[in-house]
Amino acid sequence: MNFPVLAINILLAILMAPIFDGLRRKITARLQNRIGPPITQTWYDILKLLRKEIILPENGGFLVLVFPVLTLILSLTMFASISTITVQSPMERGGIIFIELAVLSAFVLAIAGSTSRNPYGMVGGSREVILATLVEPSIIVSLTALILLKGSTTFDDISRSYSAGIPLLIAVVAYLLSLLAESGKIPFDLAEAESELSGGPLIEFSGPPLAFLKLGQSVRNLALYSIPKFFMIAFIPLGLTEQHHSITVVILYFASLFLCTIVISLAESLNARYRLSEASKFYVMVLVLSSIALILSVLTKGTS
Amino acid sequence: MIQIVFYQALLVIPALVYFYSKKVAAISLAAIQILLLSLSIAGFVTLQFPQILIILACLVLLTDPGSNPQLLSIVTLISMVPLPGTLPLVSLALFIFIALSAKRCQKTLGLYMLIIIPLTFILQYLRYPFAALPLVLLLIGAPPFHKWFSDLYSNYRSTGVLVALTALTHLNAYQASYASLTSLLLFLGALMMIVGLFQCMVCKTFTELYSTSHRIVFGLLLVSASVSELRALFLYLLLPSIFTLSIIHFVHNSLAERTKKSGMFEFGGLSTGMKAQSACTLATYLILFTLVSLSSEIFMQIGISGNIEFILLGCITLFVAAASLAVFFRNYTLIYEGLSKSNIPSSSSQKFAVTALSAGNLVTALVPISSFSIFSSIGGLRPPEFEALNTLLLIVAAATILSAIIMVFAKPSKMRSWTTGYATLNELRESRGEIFTSWREIFEPIYAIKVPDDKASEIVGKINPIMIFVTLAVFAVIGEIL
């Protein structure tokens, strides 16, 4: 385990995640002809929440506190497992650990909502489980296709090999489509559904636990936005030397973050919230797409 | 050798004492098992790995108040008899058939056992290396036999677990013989996990909960027992798996016995009276989830390094792991959370037993080397190399400790739950909360894709077992001729 890179990643996650969330809010507001909050607004919200006292619902137990903390730790570990602005990987087998944590953290938020024993929280939690059950297989399969094509589970190796092709292209499309639901924003904000469920899983959280959840969600999203970098490396035939590699990695990393933020903001501005049945049909299609990518990857791997 | 036979003969005592007192039989069985282990550590008796495992499993399973020490002692006795090849498994199958006949239940399962035993002998006579395969699958409860196992578990839960473990250790020990059927075993293992997960999502009674948890755990063990590269993982999984199933049985069985209820929907709101039990159940579910997820990590690793079929297996296991967390939490919530329907005070001995089991489970799951050292110290085995660490369990443990620290230092205050003001919280719980409780919302979209499992079992169940026997025997002979 590379501890300095790990520390850099964790620091980067805590600093950047709320900023990129603020950027998404700003872009969405501009697309809707509003001025919108400043891009540091999410940071101010989190700092304000952290200063407040901890209030737990009277029916909720110790778990109401455990799950927000768990969400934050899982998201930070998830982000820390990727090589973001560095060439070196912080962890061995980082690719698999990332998939594991990404899938798990989706379910943890759902469970967090249910621990409060508020009916709105429970309904929101159950919707989160439905979405996660539909979306996570696509995330697993599309990322497995990436790992399989690159032939390594270490992000270090993944970012160094350059092998583009149809399977990778299909995998990146499936991944980006899955990202829409993963971000928990419109049209897939069925769980939080402010106007309908008043925040769903988050309804009973306030003060520091809510800050942990919000920061956790932002860090998780940032980690997911970082992945297209590894797809992009394969598609840009720059013929890089080792010396230029690190600068390119940083540029591609930020390009990946901006690209995902813009895609999410556009989807948020141009669509209305989907119903559960519509979302499920959509993600069955995405799963089929990602499965095709995996099958093609297995065939490509078999022939090479 | 004489010594071992003598101690094995001792195991008959609990079976006889059982007619006098169930409690005394359980204590005497535990005492004999501990004596055997102590003599093994002292070097007076040499026990083999499967024998150590079965003794340890038996000791853990004895903590279940619903366990049957008479049957457990006979199973242990049969498992420990150093018989060659498939004979111990045949003896176990015969024993289960006799037990089922005595209870006059599970005719179909009994009939299948009677059919598969001669089939095993025919395959062995024809010198097929995998002669015991149908019997192993039957004893584990692999498809299509699992449909009849859910009822079996309502009568002989602990015995069922012990028998399945014996079958799995046999499979692992004779792994080379089954090499040509590895793909089939991997497929069946993955199918057991997926079907177990989906059935667990809709289970309504404790019996269903046992059988579905059994399927997930033994599906995973079946996969890891079938491949030589996964021997270390198989050994690591054994003890936490036994602990996990034992805790699930222990907690729910004591609940069912006290309330004389077996439906999961009849509970809820028990956490005030049963804090230790609810915490241990939750911890058990988390540990089971981390075991599945660690295994998926290892499957993916093997898949990436060249064994392509493990890629798909890794993806399936990874999904099972993540979804199982939500499913386990659904089961936990149904029993312990929500509107209070009955409040059951728990005894201190129960609290102690379940806490001790959970501690054992946590230690063996968190530190793989601890479960290896148990086997190595008793049986003189060399622990296999096992580099993976249960990262997720570490993260969950860290989050729990951190939350406890925050709870102590920040002293949170409690407030009434938030509501819109249009309806009382109880009204909302009864209407909207019910949606969560039954999870209709989840299963309508998911169950649009039908799980063909039960239907397949029903179709197989309608075919005359003698027809199946004749067909399989004919295939075996044709295979031999060709």
Chai-1 contact restraints between the chains, C-beta under 6 A:
chainA,res_idxA,chainB,res_idxB,connection_type,confidence,min_distance_angstrom,max_distance_angstrom,comment,restraint_id
A,I54,B,A410,contact,1.0,0.0,6.0,A-B,restraint_1
A,I54,B,P412,contact,1.0,0.0,6.0,A-B,restraint_2
A,I55,B,S413,contact,1.0,0.0,6.0,A-B,restraint_3
A,I55,B,M415,contact,1.0,0.0,6.0,A-B,restraint_4
A,L56,B,P412,contact,1.0,0.0,6.0,A-B,restraint_5
A,L56,B,K414,contact,1.0,0.0,6.0,A-B,restraint_6
A,P57,B,S417,contact,1.0,0.0,6.0,A-B,restraint_7
A,E58,B,K414,contact,1.0,0.0,6.0,A-B,restraint_8
A,E58,B,R416,contact,1.0,0.0,6.0,A-B,restraint_9
A,N59,B,S417,contact,1.0,0.0,6.0,A-B,restraint_10
A,L65,B,S403,contact,1.0,0.0,6.0,A-B,restraint_11
A,L65,B,M407,contact,1.0,0.0,6.0,A-B,restraint_12
A,V66,B,A399,contact,1.0,0.0,6.0,A-B,restraint_13
A,V66,B,T400,contact,1.0,0.0,6.0,A-B,restraint_14
A,V66,B,S403,contact,1.0,0.0,6.0,A-B,restraint_15
A,V69,B,A399,contact,1.0,0.0,6.0,A-B,restraint_16
A,V69,B,L402,contact,1.0,0.0,6.0,A-B,restraint_17
A,V69,B,S403,contact,1.0,0.0,6.0,A-B,restraint_18
A,L70,B,A399,contact,1.0,0.0,6.0,A-B,restraint_19
A,I73,B,I395,contact,1.0,0.0,6.0,A-B,restraint_20
A,I73,B,A399,contact,1.0,0.0,6.0,A-B,restraint_21
A,I96,B,E297,contact,1.0,0.0,6.0,A-B,restraint_22
A,I96,B,M300,contact,1.0,0.0,6.0,A-B,restraint_23
A,E100,B,S293,contact,1.0,0.0,6.0,A-B,restraint_24
A,V103,B,A322,contact,1.0,0.0,6.0,A-B,restraint_25
A,L104,B,A322,contact,1.0,0.0,6.0,A-B,restraint_26
A,F107,B,A322,contact,1.0,0.0,6.0,A-B,restraint_27
A,F107,B,L325,contact,1.0,0.0,6.0,A-B,restraint_28
A,F107,B,A326,contact,1.0,0.0,6.0,A-B,restraint_29
A,I111,B,F329,contact,1.0,0.0,6.0,A-B,restraint_30
A,N118,B,S417,contact,1.0,0.0,6.0,A-B,restraint_31
A,P119,B,L428,contact,1.0,0.0,6.0,A-B,restraint_32
A,P119,B,R429,contact,1.0,0.0,6.0,A-B,restraint_33
A,P119,B,R432,contact,1.0,0.0,6.0,A-B,restraint_34
A,P119,B,G433,contact,1.0,0.0,6.0,A-B,restraint_35
A,M122,B,G433,contact,1.0,0.0,6.0,A-B,restraint_36
A,M122,B,F436,contact,1.0,0.0,6.0,A-B,restraint_37
A,V123,B,R432,contact,1.0,0.0,6.0,A-B,restraint_38
A,V123,B,I435,contact,1.0,0.0,6.0,A-B,restraint_39
A,S126,B,F436,contact,1.0,0.0,6.0,A-B,restraint_40
A,S126,B,E441,contact,1.0,0.0,6.0,A-B,restraint_41
A,S126,B,I442,contact,1.0,0.0,6.0,A-B,restraint_42
A,V129,B,A326,contact,1.0,0.0,6.0,A-B,restraint_43
A,V129,B,I442,contact,1.0,0.0,6.0,A-B,restraint_44
A,I130,B,I442,contact,1.0,0.0,6.0,A-B,restraint_45
A,T133,B,A323,contact,1.0,0.0,6.0,A-B,restraint_46
A,E136,B,A322,contact,1.0,0.0,6.0,A-B,restraint_47
A,P137,B,F319,contact,1.0,0.0,6.0,A-B,restraint_48
A,I140,B,C315,contact,1.0,0.0,6.0,A-B,restraint_49
A,I140,B,L318,contact,1.0,0.0,6.0,A-B,restraint_50
A,V141,B,C315,contact,1.0,0.0,6.0,A-B,restraint_51
A,T144,B,C315,contact,1.0,0.0,6.0,A-B,restraint_52
A,T153,B,I304,contact,1.0,0.0,6.0,A-B,restraint_53
A,I203,B,W418,contact,1.0,0.0,6.0,A-B,restraint_54
A,S280,B,P445,contact,1.0,0.0,6.0,A-B,restraint_55
A,V298,B,I308,contact,1.0,0.0,6.0,A-B,restraint_56
